[in-house]
Amino acid sequence: MTKSKRTTLFSALAAAMITSGAFGAESLNPKTDWFQHAGYGVFVHYLTSLQNDPERVHSLGKQTSWDECVREFDTERFADAMAEAGAGYVIFTVMQVSRFMIAPNATFDRISGYTPGEACATRDLIEDLYQSLHRHNIPLMLYWTGDGPRADEKAGPAYGCGTPVSKEFVQKWADTFREYGERYGDKVAGIWCDGSYSFIGYDQEKLGILAQGLRAGNPNRILALNPGVDPEVRAYTPHEDYTCGEQNVFAEVPVQRFLNGEQWHILSFLSKTWWGEPGTGYSKRELADYVFDVTQRGGVVSIDVALFRDGSLDRSQIEVLKAVRRELREGKARIPVPPGNKAYRKQAKLLSLDGSRTLAVNGGTHFPRLGVDGKPDTVAQAAGEWPWTYEVDLIDTLNLKRIKVNFGSGYATQFELRISTDRKEWKTVAQKSDHDGKPFEAAFDPLPARYVRVCAQKPDGPDQPGAQMAIAELEVYE
């Protein structure tokens, strides 16, 4: 398909989705309409330190030159796995801190002094990825960085990598991607750019220079520039189209589709441990429900998974991803349990008593949202500390007038119910001492709030009555 035909098809698809009401309201950035419609996509790390290190499982025990490693990657196998997983798009790494890149780049070779194949692979893996994914109608996005080849002893100094980043470095690095951008045009639908932090010297001027290079060849290419991991997903710069959204857990849900004019998007990893690792830290139902809830409010979710040298994926992760796509295709909006419960299926956290620290889940099984899932036989419980706080984000600010707490087998003998609009100023709306574990309900004059906390002050040890608090269900009503 020619570039003009692909552009026309993309535009027609976005227009059809807007006309049908798929976005619920007029789009603030039509360039991101296809992205929002995709719902969820897959993010993979493909690096010499993973797929070409025999000590890492990703390499399948093999080590060669980087050029040979890239030549061995099976893009058809990879694309077939993405299609099976129902990926709405793929974000694939071009490089990260080192000199090793997945496609030829004469600009990089000229500036760094390396010859073809020493740093940039001689195979054009980006083109091959596009061709294989395009057969499944899966858009290709790329991972780039704002801090360049800073770990390479030759390329780093040649580019002038350092902190703070200089305008000269940013221009050279933007021009390096420009070669890719102009080569691939609309074959590259978007960029997720890491290492664009303000603490290494990026300001709006430098971000603008970088963004201009990243959009070369396709003005409709959508960008996210990473400010680093924040407590909440946030908009960073007018030069980006969607939020970077890097988080270490899937929990946050958007208030609405756009955040300060940017498409709301979150990125985290599927494994229990860290980025790019095999295994799953979420059940099928848990992650599928989460992604469904995010997309119902107009958000987009990128899920990082393990990638092996031959282009294959971890089988357990594929099964979870299939459940996510199935839920997006077949799921329906849930009626709150009980009817009218504003806490139903909302984001929840397990915190220290003062709310300053996140606590682990008890036994690795009592996930925070199990206290607002409408099922009294499941519970949310923190690990490690007897006094602790259960917090629920209602997402919207509502006028609340009634809260009910249903405890599990463990309950607090002394606790407080607190509410807040901004998670800074808290108002206690009820407190209880000498509690016996029965359901507790508090009614009060209507007050605006977005956040609700159950603060368990006692028991503070095994000799106290009751036990460590477990929340079976939290109900919140207007």
C-alpha positions as CSV (number, residue, x, y, z in Angstrom):
1,M,0.0,0.0,0.0
2,T,1.3,3.4,-0.9
3,K,1.9,6.1,1.7
4,S,-1.0,8.2,0.5
5,K,-3.4,5.2,0.6
6,R,-2.3,4.3,4.1
7,T,-2.8,7.9,5.3
8,T,-6.3,8.0,3.7
9,L,-7.2,4.7,5.3
10,F,-6.0,5.9,8.7
11,S,-7.9,9.2,8.4
12,A,-11.1,7.4,7.3
13,L,-10.9,5.0,10.2
14,A,-10.5,7.8,12.7
15,A,-13.3,9.8,11.2
16,A,-15.7,6.8,11.2
17,M,-14.9,6.2,14.9
18,I,-15.6,9.8,15.8
19,T,-18.9,9.8,13.8
20,S,-20.0,6.6,15.5
21,G,-19.4,8.1,18.9
22,A,-16.6,5.7,19.8
23,F,-14.8,8.5,21.7
24,G,-17.9,9.9,23.4
25,A,-17.0,13.5,22.5
26,E,-15.1,15.6,20.0
27,S,-11.5,14.6,19.9
28,L,-9.0,17.1,21.3
29,N,-6.2,15.5,19.2
30,P,-7.5,13.5,16.2
31,K,-4.0,12.2,15.6
32,T,-4.5,10.0,18.7
33,D,-7.9,8.6,17.7
34,W,-6.5,5.4,16.2
35,F,-4.4,4.9,19.4
36,Q,-7.4,5.3,21.7
37,H,-9.4,3.0,19.5
38,A,-6.7,0.3,19.8
39,G,-7.3,0.2,23.6
40,Y,-4.1,-1.7,24.5
41,G,-0.8,-2.6,22.9
42,V,2.4,-4.5,23.7
43,F,5.8,-3.0,24.6
44,V,9.0,-5.1,24.3
45,H,12.6,-4.5,25.2
46,Y,15.0,-5.8,22.4
47,L,18.6,-5.1,23.6
48,T,22.0,-6.6,23.4
49,S,22.0,-6.8,27.2
50,L,18.9,-9.1,27.0
51,Q,18.6,-11.1,23.7
52,N,22.4,-11.3,23.2
53,D,23.5,-12.1,26.8
54,P,23.8,-15.9,27.4
55,E,23.2,-15.3,31.1
56,R,19.7,-13.9,30.4
57,V,16.8,-16.2,29.5
58,H,15.9,-13.9,26.7
59,S,18.9,-14.9,24.7
60,L,18.0,-18.6,24.7
61,G,21.6,-19.2,25.8
62,K,23.2,-17.7,22.7
63,Q,25.7,-14.9,22.1
64,T,26.9,-13.6,18.8
65,S,27.8,-10.2,17.3
66,W,24.9,-7.7,17.6
67,D,24.6,-7.7,13.8
68,E,24.1,-11.4,13.7
69,C,21.7,-11.3,16.6
70,V,19.5,-8.8,14.7
71,R,19.6,-10.9,11.5
72,E,18.3,-14.0,13.5
73,F,15.2,-12.2,14.8
74,D,12.1,-13.8,13.3
75,T,9.7,-11.0,12.6
76,E,7.0,-13.3,11.3
77,R,7.0,-15.3,14.5
78,F,6.9,-12.1,16.5
79,A,4.0,-10.7,14.4
80,D,2.0,-13.9,14.7
81,A,2.4,-13.8,18.5
82,M,1.3,-10.1,18.5
83,A,-1.8,-11.0,16.5
84,E,-2.6,-14.0,18.7
85,A,-2.3,-11.6,21.8
86,G,-4.6,-9.1,20.1
87,A,-2.1,-6.3,20.4
88,G,-3.6,-3.0,19.1
89,Y,-0.1,-1.8,18.3
90,V,3.5,-2.7,19.2
91,I,6.2,-0.4,20.7
92,F,9.7,-1.9,19.8
93,T,13.0,-0.6,21.1
94,V,15.5,0.8,18.6
95,M,18.3,1.3,21.2
96,Q,18.9,2.2,24.8
97,V,22.0,4.0,26.2
98,S,24.4,1.9,24.1
99,R,25.5,2.1,20.5
100,F,23.6,-0.9,19.4
101,M,20.7,0.0,17.1
102,I,18.3,-2.3,15.1
103,A,18.6,-0.7,11.7
104,P,21.2,1.0,9.5
105,N,21.7,4.7,10.3
106,A,24.4,6.6,8.3
107,T,24.0,9.7,10.5
108,F,24.9,7.7,13.6
109,D,27.9,6.1,11.9
110,R,29.2,9.4,10.7
111,I,28.9,11.1,14.0
112,S,30.1,8.2,16.2
113,G,32.8,7.0,13.9
114,Y,31.6,3.4,13.8
115,T,31.3,1.4,10.6
116,P,28.1,-0.3,9.4
117,G,27.4,-3.4,11.5
118,E,29.6,-2.3,14.4
119,A,26.8,-0.4,16.1
120,C,23.8,-0.1,13.8
121,A,22.7,-3.5,12.4
122,T,23.0,-4.0,8.7
123,R,19.6,-5.6,8.6
124,D,16.7,-3.1,8.5
125,L,14.8,-4.7,11.3
126,I,12.4,-1.7,11.5
127,E,11.3,-2.2,7.9
128,D,10.9,-6.0,8.4
129,L,8.9,-5.5,11.6
130,Y,6.6,-3.1,9.8
131,Q,6.1,-5.5,6.9
132,S,5.3,-8.5,9.2
133,L,3.1,-6.5,11.6
134,H,1.3,-4.7,8.7
135,R,0.1,-8.1,7.4
136,H,-1.9,-8.3,10.6
137,N,-2.9,-4.6,10.5
138,I,-0.9,-3.9,13.7
139,P,0.7,-0.4,13.8
140,L,4.4,-0.2,14.6
141,M,5.6,2.3,17.2
142,L,9.2,2.8,18.3
143,Y,11.1,3.3,21.6
144,W,13.8,5.9,21.4
145,T,15.7,7.8,24.1
146,G,16.5,11.4,24.8
147,D,19.8,10.7,26.5
148,G,21.5,9.0,23.5
149,P,24.3,6.5,23.5
150,R,25.6,7.8,26.8
151,A,27.0,4.5,28.0
152,D,29.2,3.9,24.9
153,E,32.8,5.0,25.3
154,K,33.1,6.1,21.7
155,A,29.7,7.3,20.6
156,G,28.9,9.1,23.9
157,P,31.7,11.6,23.7
158,A,31.2,11.9,19.9
159,Y,27.6,13.0,20.4
160,G,28.5,15.1,23.5
161,C,26.3,13.1,25.8
162,G,26.3,14.5,29.3
163,T,24.3,16.2,32.1
164,P,22.9,18.7,31.6
165,V,22.1,17.8,27.9
166,S,23.2,20.6,25.6
167,K,21.3,22.0,22.6
168,E,24.1,20.8,20.4
169,F,23.7,17.2,21.6
170,V,19.9,17.3,21.3
171,Q,20.1,18.6,17.7
172,K,22.6,15.8,16.7
173,W,20.5,13.2,18.4
174,A,17.3,14.5,16.8
175,D,19.0,14.5,13.4
176,T,19.9,10.9,14.0
177,F,16.3,9.8,14.4
178,R,15.4,12.2,11.5
179,E,17.1,9.7,9.1
180,Y,14.8,6.9,10.4
181,G,11.7,9.2,10.4
182,E,12.2,10.2,6.8
183,R,13.0,6.7,5.7
184,Y,9.9,5.1,7.2
185,G,7.4,7.9,6.9
186,D,4.0,6.7,8.1
187,K,5.2,3.2,8.6
188,V,6.1,4.4,12.1
189,A,2.9,5.5,13.8
190,G,4.3,6.7,17.1
191,I,7.3,7.2,19.4
192,W,7.7,6.5,23.1
193,C,10.8,8.5,24.0
194,D,12.6,7.6,27.2
195,G,15.2,9.7,29.0
196,S,13.7,13.1,28.3
197,Y,14.0,14.1,31.9
198,S,14.0,17.7,33.1
199,F,16.6,16.7,35.7
200,I,19.2,16.0,33.0
201,G,18.6,19.4,31.4
202,Y,15.6,19.0,29.1
203,D,13.5,22.2,28.9
204,Q,10.7,23.1,26.5
205,E,13.2,24.4,23.9
206,K,15.2,21.2,23.8
207,L,12.1,19.0,23.9
208,G,10.9,20.9,20.9
209,I,14.1,20.2,19.0
210,L,13.8,16.5,19.9
211,A,10.1,16.3,18.9
212,Q,10.8,17.9,15.6
213,G,13.3,15.2,14.7
214,L,11.0,12.4,16.0
215,R,8.2,13.7,13.7
216,A,10.3,13.8,10.6
217,G,8.7,12.1,7.7
218,N,5.3,11.9,9.3
219,P,3.7,14.9,11.0
220,N,0.9,12.7,12.3
221,R,3.4,10.5,14.2
222,I,2.2,10.6,17.9
223,L,4.8,11.3,20.6
224,A,5.3,10.7,24.3
225,L,8.4,12.2,26.0
226,N,9.2,10.5,29.3
227,P,9.6,12.8,32.3
228,G,10.3,9.7,34.6
229,V,8.2,7.7,36.9
230,D,5.7,9.9,38.7
231,P,3.2,9.0,41.5
232,E,0.5,9.7,38.9
233,V,0.2,9.7,35.1
234,R,0.7,13.3,34.0
235,A,1.1,15.5,31.0
236,Y,4.6,16.7,30.5
237,T,5.0,19.0,27.5
238,P,3.0,20.6,24.6
239,H,5.4,18.8,22.3
240,E,3.8,15.4,23.0
241,D,0.5,13.9,22.0
242,Y,-0.1,11.2,24.7
243,T,1.1,10.8,28.2
244,C,4.2,8.7,28.7
245,G,2.6,7.1,31.7
246,E,5.5,5.0,33.0
247,Q,4.4,3.3,36.2
248,N,5.6,0.3,38.2
249,V,2.0,-1.1,38.7
250,F,-1.2,-1.1,36.8
251,A,-3.6,0.7,39.1
252,E,-4.5,4.3,38.0
253,V,-7.6,5.0,35.9
254,P,-8.2,8.2,34.0
255,V,-10.8,10.8,34.9
256,Q,-11.4,11.3,31.2
257,R,-9.7,10.6,27.9
258,F,-7.5,13.8,27.7
259,L,-5.2,15.1,30.3
260,N,-4.2,18.7,29.6
261,G,-4.9,18.1,26.0
262,E,-2.9,14.8,25.8
263,Q,-4.3,11.3,25.2
264,W,-4.2,9.5,28.6
265,H,-1.9,6.5,28.4
266,I,-0.2,4.2,31.0
267,L,2.7,1.8,30.6
268,S,3.8,-0.9,33.0
269,F,5.1,-4.4,33.1
270,L,3.2,-7.7,33.1
271,S,5.7,-9.7,35.1
272,K,5.9,-9.9,38.9
273,T,9.4,-8.5,39.1
274,W,10.5,-5.9,36.5
275,W,10.5,-4.7,33.0
276,G,11.0,-7.2,30.2
277,E,10.8,-10.3,32.5
278,P,8.8,-13.4,31.9
279,G,5.9,-14.6,34.1
280,T,2.8,-12.8,35.2
281,G,2.0,-10.6,38.2
282,Y,-1.7,-10.3,37.4
283,S,-4.4,-12.9,36.8
284,K,-6.3,-12.9,33.5
285,R,-9.4,-11.5,35.1
286,E,-7.5,-8.8,37.1
287,L,-5.7,-7.3,34.2
288,A,-8.5,-7.7,31.8
289,D,-10.9,-5.9,34.1
290,Y,-8.3,-3.1,34.7
291,V,-7.7,-2.5,31.0
292,F,-11.5,-2.6,30.3
293,D,-12.1,0.1,33.0
294,V,-9.3,2.3,31.6
295,T,-10.6,2.1,28.1
296,Q,-14.2,2.8,29.2
297,R,-12.9,6.2,30.3
298,G,-11.0,6.8,27.1
299,G,-7.5,5.7,28.2
300,V,-4.9,3.5,26.5
301,V,-2.8,0.8,28.2
302,S,0.7,-0.5,27.0
303,I,1.8,-3.8,28.5
304,D,5.5,-4.7,28.7
305,V,6.3,-8.4,28.2
306,A,9.3,-10.6,27.8
307,L,10.8,-11.1,24.3
308,F,13.1,-13.9,23.3
309,R,15.9,-13.9,20.8
310,D,14.0,-15.8,18.2
311,G,11.0,-13.5,18.2
312,S,8.8,-15.6,20.5
313,L,7.0,-14.6,23.7
314,D,6.4,-16.1,27.1
315,R,3.4,-18.4,26.8
316,S,1.9,-17.5,30.1
317,Q,2.0,-13.8,29.2
318,I,0.3,-14.4,25.8
319,E,-2.6,-16.1,27.6
320,V,-3.1,-13.1,29.8
321,L,-2.9,-10.7,26.8
322,K,-5.5,-12.8,25.0
323,A,-7.8,-12.4,27.9
324,V,-7.3,-8.6,27.8
325,R,-8.3,-8.4,24.1
326,R,-11.3,-10.7,24.6
327,E,-12.6,-8.5,27.4
328,L,-12.2,-5.4,25.3
329,R,-14.0,-7.1,22.5
330,E,-16.8,-8.8,24.5
331,G,-16.9,-7.0,27.8
332,K,-19.8,-4.8,28.9
333,A,-20.1,-2.0,31.5
334,R,-20.8,-3.5,35.0
335,I,-23.7,-2.5,37.2
336,P,-22.3,-1.5,40.6
337,V,-22.6,-4.1,43.4
338,P,-24.5,-3.2,45.4
339,P,-26.4,-0.8,43.1
340,G,-25.2,2.8,43.5
341,N,-21.9,1.8,45.1
342,K,-19.4,4.5,43.8
343,A,-16.4,2.5,45.1
344,Y,-17.2,-0.5,42.9
345,R,-14.2,-1.6,40.8
346,K,-12.3,1.6,41.5
347,Q,-8.6,2.0,42.0
348,A,-7.5,1.0,45.6
349,K,-4.2,1.1,47.5
350,L,-2.8,-0.6,50.6
351,L,-0.9,2.1,52.6
352,S,0.8,2.6,55.9
353,L,-1.4,4.1,58.6
354,D,-0.3,7.7,57.7
355,G,-0.7,7.1,54.0
356,S,2.9,7.9,53.1
357,R,4.0,4.4,52.0
358,T,2.6,1.7,49.8
359,L,2.5,-1.7,51.5
360,A,2.8,-5.1,49.9
361,V,-0.2,-7.4,49.6
362,N,-0.7,-10.1,52.2
363,G,0.5,-13.4,50.8
364,G,0.7,-11.9,47.3
365,T,-3.0,-12.7,46.8
366,H,-5.1,-10.0,48.5
367,F,-4.9,-7.4,45.7
368,P,-6.2,-3.9,46.6
369,R,-9.2,-4.0,44.3
370,L,-10.5,-7.2,45.9
371,G,-12.0,-4.9,48.5
372,V,-14.2,-3.2,45.9
373,D,-15.0,-6.0,43.5
374,G,-18.6,-6.8,44.7
375,K,-17.6,-10.2,46.0
376,P,-17.7,-10.5,49.9
377,D,-15.7,-13.7,49.8
378,T,-12.6,-11.8,48.5
379,V,-10.5,-9.5,50.6
380,A,-7.9,-6.8,50.4
381,Q,-5.2,-7.0,53.1
382,A,-1.8,-5.4,53.5
383,A,1.3,-7.3,54.6
384,G,3.9,-6.4,57.3
385,E,2.1,-3.8,59.4
386,W,-0.9,-4.3,61.7
387,P,-2.1,-0.7,61.6
388,W,-2.7,0.3,58.0
389,T,-4.9,2.3,55.6
390,Y,-7.1,1.1,52.8
391,E,-7.6,3.9,50.2
392,V,-10.0,4.0,47.3
393,D,-9.9,6.6,44.5
394,L,-13.4,7.2,43.2
395,I,-11.9,9.0,40.2
396,D,-14.7,11.5,40.1
397,T,-15.3,14.1,42.8
398,L,-18.7,13.3,44.3
399,N,-21.0,14.5,47.1
400,L,-20.8,11.6,49.5
401,K,-23.2,11.0,52.4
402,R,-22.8,7.3,53.3
403,I,-20.0,4.8,53.7
404,K,-20.2,1.1,54.7
405,V,-17.3,-1.2,55.5
406,N,-17.6,-4.9,55.4
407,F,-14.6,-6.6,57.1
408,G,-13.1,-10.0,56.3
409,S,-11.9,-12.5,58.9
410,G,-9.7,-9.7,60.3
411,Y,-10.9,-6.4,61.6
412,A,-9.7,-3.3,63.4
413,T,-11.0,-2.7,66.9
414,Q,-10.4,1.0,66.4
415,F,-10.6,2.8,63.1
416,E,-11.5,6.0,61.3
417,L,-13.2,6.8,58.0
418,R,-11.7,9.8,56.2
419,I,-12.4,11.5,52.9
420,S,-10.6,14.0,50.7
421,T,-10.9,15.9,47.5
422,D,-7.2,16.3,46.8
423,R,-5.4,13.6,48.8
424,K,-3.8,16.3,50.9
425,E,-6.5,17.6,53.3
426,W,-8.5,14.8,55.0
427,K,-11.7,15.0,57.0
428,T,-12.7,12.4,59.5
429,V,-16.4,11.5,58.9
430,A,-16.6,8.6,61.4
431,Q,-14.6,6.8,64.0
432,K,-15.2,3.6,66.0
433,S,-13.6,2.1,69.1
434,D,-14.1,-1.4,70.6
435,H,-15.4,-2.7,67.3
436,D,-16.5,-6.3,67.1
437,G,-16.0,-7.0,63.4
438,K,-19.5,-6.5,62.2
439,P,-20.3,-4.4,59.1
440,F,-19.9,-0.7,60.0
441,E,-22.0,2.1,58.3
442,A,-21.7,5.8,58.7
443,A,-24.1,8.5,57.4
444,F,-23.2,12.2,57.3
445,D,-24.2,15.4,55.7
446,P,-23.2,15.5,52.0
447,L,-19.5,16.3,51.5
448,P,-17.4,16.5,48.3
449,A,-14.7,13.9,48.0
450,R,-12.7,11.8,45.5
451,Y,-10.7,9.7,48.0
452,V,-11.9,7.5,50.8
453,R,-9.8,5.9,53.5
454,V,-10.4,3.3,56.2
455,C,-7.6,3.8,58.8
456,A,-7.1,0.8,61.0
457,Q,-5.4,2.0,64.2
458,K,-5.8,-1.2,66.3
459,P,-5.0,-4.0,66.7
460,D,-1.3,-3.1,66.6
461,G,0.0,-6.5,67.5
462,P,-1.1,-10.1,67.9
463,D,-2.2,-9.6,71.6
464,Q,-5.0,-7.2,70.7
465,P,-8.7,-8.3,70.0
466,G,-9.6,-8.8,66.4
467,A,-6.8,-9.3,63.9
468,Q,-5.1,-7.4,61.1
469,M,-7.8,-5.6,59.2
470,A,-9.1,-7.2,55.9
471,I,-11.5,-5.4,53.7
472,A,-14.1,-7.6,52.1
473,E,-16.1,-4.7,50.6
474,L,-16.2,-1.0,50.8
475,E,-19.4,0.8,49.8
476,V,-19.6,4.5,49.1
477,Y,-22.8,6.3,48.3
478,E,-24.0,9.8,47.3
